[in-house]
């Protein structure tokens, strides 16, 4: 009797262990494809990510990420436009909004010499006056974050969109990042105007988003000097834009060499743990890549190499 009970107990234990082994050996496809609330991709296999630009509650276009399930450039563009189009089934958290007017359809597209032509239905013109520049900028910047696209032509019912729908301000036929994003004008004269793109942090709920701001300033200095000065200025928390760069940080020197921007800072680039915060690395690197034709940023402190950020690292 005791022998029978012992055998039965061993059998049950062995069976339980076998079942647990089988369960834990099955790939958890649900968890592997979950998006975090700030749209960063976690443990995804066989999928690709791309940056898109969505409106937040402060009416800034912020950088977010989406999943793409194809390497085909046309499929990627269709998926980006689908995510940018307002619909009832929003895929994003409450603090981010799609931008293309609802019911807009992409009638067709063509790609020639890295220029994509997008032909939209008439619903595309249903823009509010205060949103039209953000809509165009968000669409163009989202498409241009693809490696194989250098410009965008927008058609509406086969006619080139050469003006903003409401203000009638003229648009170039081929749109690129020269149109700017989240534009801000700090001008006192028409002379020595410098256009600089600077990335800040926007905090919404528990999430931090990177926000590009195109600033027009009367400042003829090299753009990297303006970028660092802006990010170290203590009074930048207006409109919920932030920088984590210590206000005592100084750019000692810099140079471009072999497609690399070398930036040499003083010790205040470090945080309290002798490290450089990711937010600091990314706000500077994003800003450099939007203003300079380089593929890497080398961060140095007192002449010693500390971190390297590549353009592809930020895709």
Secondary structure as a PSIPRED ss2 file (coil, helix, strand):
# PSIPRED VFORMAT (PSIPRED V4.0)

   1 X C   1.000  0.000  0.000
   2 X H   0.000  1.000  0.000
   3 X H   0.000  1.000  0.000
   4 X H   0.000  1.000  0.000
   5 X H   0.000  1.000  0.000
   6 X H   0.000  1.000  0.000
   7 X H   0.000  1.000  0.000
   8 X H   0.000  1.000  0.000
   9 X H   0.000  1.000  0.000
  10 X H   0.000  1.000  0.000
  11 X H   0.000  1.000  0.000
  12 X H   0.000  1.000  0.000
  13 X H   0.000  1.000  0.000
  14 X H   0.000  1.000  0.000
  15 X H   0.000  1.000  0.000
  16 X H   0.000  1.000  0.000
  17 X H   0.000  1.000  0.000
  18 X H   0.000  1.000  0.000
  19 X H   0.000  1.000  0.000
  20 X H   0.000  1.000  0.000
  21 X H   0.000  1.000  0.000
  22 X H   0.000  1.000  0.000
  23 X H   0.000  1.000  0.000
  24 X H   0.000  1.000  0.000
  25 X H   0.000  1.000  0.000
  26 X C   1.000  0.000  0.000
  27 X C   1.000  0.000  0.000
  28 X C   1.000  0.000  0.000
  29 X H   0.000  1.000  0.000
  30 X H   0.000  1.000  0.000
  31 X H   0.000  1.000  0.000
  32 X H   0.000  1.000  0.000
  33 X C   1.000  0.000  0.000
  34 X C   1.000  0.000  0.000
  35 X E   0.000  0.000  1.000
  36 X C   1.000  0.000  0.000
  37 X C   1.000  0.000  0.000
  38 X C   1.000  0.000  0.000
  39 X C   1.000  0.000  0.000
  40 X C   1.000  0.000  0.000
  41 X E   0.000  0.000  1.000
  42 X C   1.000  0.000  0.000
  43 X C   1.000  0.000  0.000
  44 X C   1.000  0.000  0.000
  45 X C   1.000  0.000  0.000
  46 X C   1.000  0.000  0.000
  47 X C   1.000  0.000  0.000
  48 X E   0.000  0.000  1.000
  49 X E   0.000  0.000  1.000
  50 X E   0.000  0.000  1.000
  51 X E   0.000  0.000  1.000
  52 X E   0.000  0.000  1.000
  53 X E   0.000  0.000  1.000
  54 X E   0.000  0.000  1.000
  55 X E   0.000  0.000  1.000
  56 X E   0.000  0.000  1.000
  57 X C   1.000  0.000  0.000
  58 X C   1.000  0.000  0.000
  59 X C   1.000  0.000  0.000
  60 X C   1.000  0.000  0.000
  61 X E   0.000  0.000  1.000
  62 X E   0.000  0.000  1.000
  63 X E   0.000  0.000  1.000
  64 X E   0.000  0.000  1.000
  65 X E   0.000  0.000  1.000
  66 X E   0.000  0.000  1.000
  67 X E   0.000  0.000  1.000
  68 X E   0.000  0.000  1.000
  69 X C   1.000  0.000  0.000
  70 X C   1.000  0.000  0.000
  71 X C   1.000  0.000  0.000
  72 X C   1.000  0.000  0.000
  73 X H   0.000  1.000  0.000
  74 X H   0.000  1.000  0.000
  75 X H   0.000  1.000  0.000
  76 X H   0.000  1.000  0.000
  77 X H   0.000  1.000  0.000
  78 X H   0.000  1.000  0.000
  79 X H   0.000  1.000  0.000
  80 X H   0.000  1.000  0.000
  81 X H   0.000  1.000  0.000
  82 X H   0.000  1.000  0.000
  83 X H   0.000  1.000  0.000
  84 X H   0.000  1.000  0.000
  85 X E   0.000  0.000  1.000
  86 X C   1.000  0.000  0.000
  87 X C   1.000  0.000  0.000
  88 X C   1.000  0.000  0.000
  89 X C   1.000  0.000  0.000
  90 X C   1.000  0.000  0.000
  91 X C   1.000  0.000  0.000
  92 X C   1.000  0.000  0.000
  93 X C   1.000  0.000  0.000
  94 X C   1.000  0.000  0.000
  95 X C   1.000  0.000  0.000
  96 X E   0.000  0.000  1.000
  97 X E   0.000  0.000  1.000
  98 X C   1.000  0.000  0.000
  99 X C   1.000  0.000  0.000
 100 X E   0.000  0.000  1.000
 101 X C   1.000  0.000  0.000
 102 X C   1.000  0.000  0.000
 103 X C   1.000  0.000  0.000
 104 X C   1.000  0.000  0.000
 105 X C   1.000  0.000  0.000
 106 X E   0.000  0.000  1.000
 107 X E   0.000  0.000  1.000
 108 X E   0.000  0.000  1.000
 109 X E   0.000  0.000  1.000
 110 X E   0.000  0.000  1.000
 111 X E   0.000  0.000  1.000
 112 X E   0.000  0.000  1.000
 113 X C   1.000  0.000  0.000
 114 X C   1.000  0.000  0.000
 115 X E   0.000  0.000  1.000
 116 X E   0.000  0.000  1.000
 117 X E   0.000  0.000  1.000
 118 X E   0.000  0.000  1.000
 119 X E   0.000  0.000  1.000
 120 X E   0.000  0.000  1.000
 121 X C   1.000  0.000  0.000
 122 X H   0.000  1.000  0.000
 123 X H   0.000  1.000  0.000
 124 X H   0.000  1.000  0.000
 125 X H   0.000  1.000  0.000
 126 X C   1.000  0.000  0.000
 127 X C   1.000  0.000  0.000
 128 X C   1.000  0.000  0.000
 129 X C   1.000  0.000  0.000
 130 X C   1.000  0.000  0.000
 131 X C   1.000  0.000  0.000
 132 X H   0.000  1.000  0.000
 133 X H   0.000  1.000  0.000
 134 X H   0.000  1.000  0.000
 135 X H   0.000  1.000  0.000
 136 X H   0.000  1.000  0.000
 137 X H   0.000  1.000  0.000
 138 X H   0.000  1.000  0.000
 139 X H   0.000  1.000  0.000
 140 X H   0.000  1.000  0.000
 141 X H   0.000  1.000  0.000
 142 X H   0.000  1.000  0.000
 143 X H   0.000  1.000  0.000
 144 X H   0.000  1.000  0.000
 145 X C   1.000  0.000  0.000
 146 X C   1.000  0.000  0.000
 147 X C   1.000  0.000  0.000
 148 X C   1.000  0.000  0.000
 149 X C   1.000  0.000  0.000
 150 X C   1.000  0.000  0.000
 151 X E   0.000  0.000  1.000
 152 X E   0.000  0.000  1.000
 153 X E   0.000  0.000  1.000
 154 X E   0.000  0.000  1.000
 155 X E   0.000  0.000  1.000
 156 X E   0.000  0.000  1.000
 157 X C   1.000  0.000  0.000
 158 X C   1.000  0.000  0.000
 159 X E   0.000  0.000  1.000
 160 X E   0.000  0.000  1.000
 161 X C   1.000  0.000  0.000
 162 X C   1.000  0.000  0.000
 163 X E   0.000  0.000  1.000
 164 X C   1.000  0.000  0.000
 165 X C   1.000  0.000  0.000
 166 X C   1.000  0.000  0.000
 167 X C   1.000  0.000  0.000
 168 X C   1.000  0.000  0.000
 169 X C   1.000  0.000  0.000
 170 X E   0.000  0.000  1.000
 171 X C   1.000  0.000  0.000
 172 X C   1.000  0.000  0.000
 173 X C   1.000  0.000  0.000
 174 X C   1.000  0.000  0.000
 175 X E   0.000  0.000  1.000
 176 X C   1.000  0.000  0.000
 177 X H   0.000  1.000  0.000
 178 X H   0.000  1.000  0.000
 179 X H   0.000  1.000  0.000
 180 X C   1.000  0.000  0.000
 181 X C   1.000  0.000  0.000
 182 X C   1.000  0.000  0.000
 183 X C   1.000  0.000  0.000
 184 X E   0.000  0.000  1.000
 185 X E   0.000  0.000  1.000
 186 X E   0.000  0.000  1.000
 187 X C   1.000  0.000  0.000
 188 X C   1.000  0.000  0.000
 189 X C   1.000  0.000  0.000
 190 X C   1.000  0.000  0.000
 191 X C   1.000  0.000  0.000
 192 X C   1.000  0.000  0.000
 193 X E   0.000  0.000  1.000
 194 X E   0.000  0.000  1.000
 195 X E   0.000  0.000  1.000
 196 X E   0.000  0.000  1.000
 197 X E   0.000  0.000  1.000
 198 X E   0.000  0.000  1.000
 199 X E   0.000  0.000  1.000
 200 X E   0.000  0.000  1.000
 201 X E   0.000  0.000  1.000
 202 X E   0.000  0.000  1.000
 203 X E   0.000  0.000  1.000
 204 X E   0.000  0.000  1.000
 205 X C   1.000  0.000  0.000
 206 X C   1.000  0.000  0.000
 207 X E   0.000  0.000  1.000
 208 X E   0.000  0.000  1.000
 209 X E   0.000  0.000  1.000
 210 X E   0.000  0.000  1.000
 211 X E   0.000  0.000  1.000
 212 X E   0.000  0.000  1.000
 213 X E   0.000  0.000  1.000
 214 X E   0.000  0.000  1.000
 215 X E   0.000  0.000  1.000
 216 X E   0.000  0.000  1.000
 217 X E   0.000  0.000  1.000
 218 X E   0.000  0.000  1.000
 219 X C   1.000  0.000  0.000
 220 X C   1.000  0.000  0.000
 221 X C   1.000  0.000  0.000
 222 X C   1.000  0.000  0.000
 223 X H   0.000  1.000  0.000
 224 X H   0.000  1.000  0.000
 225 X H   0.000  1.000  0.000
 226 X H   0.000  1.000  0.000
 227 X H   0.000  1.000  0.000
 228 X H   0.000  1.000  0.000
 229 X H   0.000  1.000  0.000
 230 X H   0.000  1.000  0.000
 231 X H   0.000  1.000  0.000
 232 X H   0.000  1.000  0.000
 233 X C   1.000  0.000  0.000
 234 X C   1.000  0.000  0.000
 235 X C   1.000  0.000  0.000
 236 X C   1.000  0.000  0.000
 237 X C   1.000  0.000  0.000
 238 X H   0.000  1.000  0.000
 239 X H   0.000  1.000  0.000
 240 X H   0.000  1.000  0.000
 241 X E   0.000  0.000  1.000
 242 X E   0.000  0.000  1.000
 243 X C   1.000  0.000  0.000
 244 X C   1.000  0.000  0.000
 245 X C   1.000  0.000  0.000
 246 X C   1.000  0.000  0.000
 247 X C   1.000  0.000  0.000
 248 X C   1.000  0.000  0.000
 249 X C   1.000  0.000  0.000
 250 X C   1.000  0.000  0.000
 251 X E   0.000  0.000  1.000
 252 X E   0.000  0.000  1.000
 253 X E   0.000  0.000  1.000
 254 X E   0.000  0.000  1.000
 255 X E   0.000  0.000  1.000
 256 X E   0.000  0.000  1.000
 257 X E   0.000  0.000  1.000
 258 X C   1.000  0.000  0.000
 259 X C   1.000  0.000  0.000
 260 X E   0.000  0.000  1.000
 261 X E   0.000  0.000  1.000
 262 X E   0.000  0.000  1.000
 263 X E   0.000  0.000  1.000
 264 X E   0.000  0.000  1.000
 265 X E   0.000  0.000  1.000
 266 X C   1.000  0.000  0.000
 267 X H   0.000  1.000  0.000
 268 X H   0.000  1.000  0.000
 269 X H   0.000  1.000  0.000
 270 X C   1.000  0.000  0.000
 271 X C   1.000  0.000  0.000
 272 X C   1.000  0.000  0.000
 273 X C   1.000  0.000  0.000
 274 X C   1.000  0.000  0.000
 275 X C   1.000  0.000  0.000
 276 X C   1.000  0.000  0.000
 277 X C   1.000  0.000  0.000
 278 X H   0.000  1.000  0.000
 279 X H   0.000  1.000  0.000
 280 X H   0.000  1.000  0.000
 281 X H   0.000  1.000  0.000
 282 X H   0.000  1.000  0.000
 283 X H   0.000  1.000  0.000
 284 X H   0.000  1.000  0.000
 285 X H   0.000  1.000  0.000
 286 X H   0.000  1.000  0.000
 287 X H   0.000  1.000  0.000
 288 X H   0.000  1.000  0.000
 289 X H   0.000  1.000  0.000
 290 X H   0.000  1.000  0.000
 291 X H   0.000  1.000  0.000
 292 X C   1.000  0.000  0.000
 293 X C   1.000  0.000  0.000
 294 X C   1.000  0.000  0.000
 295 X C   1.000  0.000  0.000
 296 X E   0.000  0.000  1.000
 297 X E   0.000  0.000  1.000
 298 X E   0.000  0.000  1.000
 299 X E   0.000  0.000  1.000
 300 X E   0.000  0.000  1.000
 301 X E   0.000  0.000  1.000
 302 X C   1.000  0.000  0.000
 303 X C   1.000  0.000  0.000
 304 X E   0.000  0.000  1.000
 305 X E   0.000  0.000  1.000
 306 X E   0.000  0.000  1.000
 307 X E   0.000  0.000  1.000
 308 X E   0.000  0.000  1.000
 309 X E   0.000  0.000  1.000
 310 X E   0.000  0.000  1.000
 311 X H   0.000  1.000  0.000
 312 X H   0.000  1.000  0.000
 313 X H   0.000  1.000  0.000
 314 X H   0.000  1.000  0.000
 315 X C   1.000  0.000  0.000
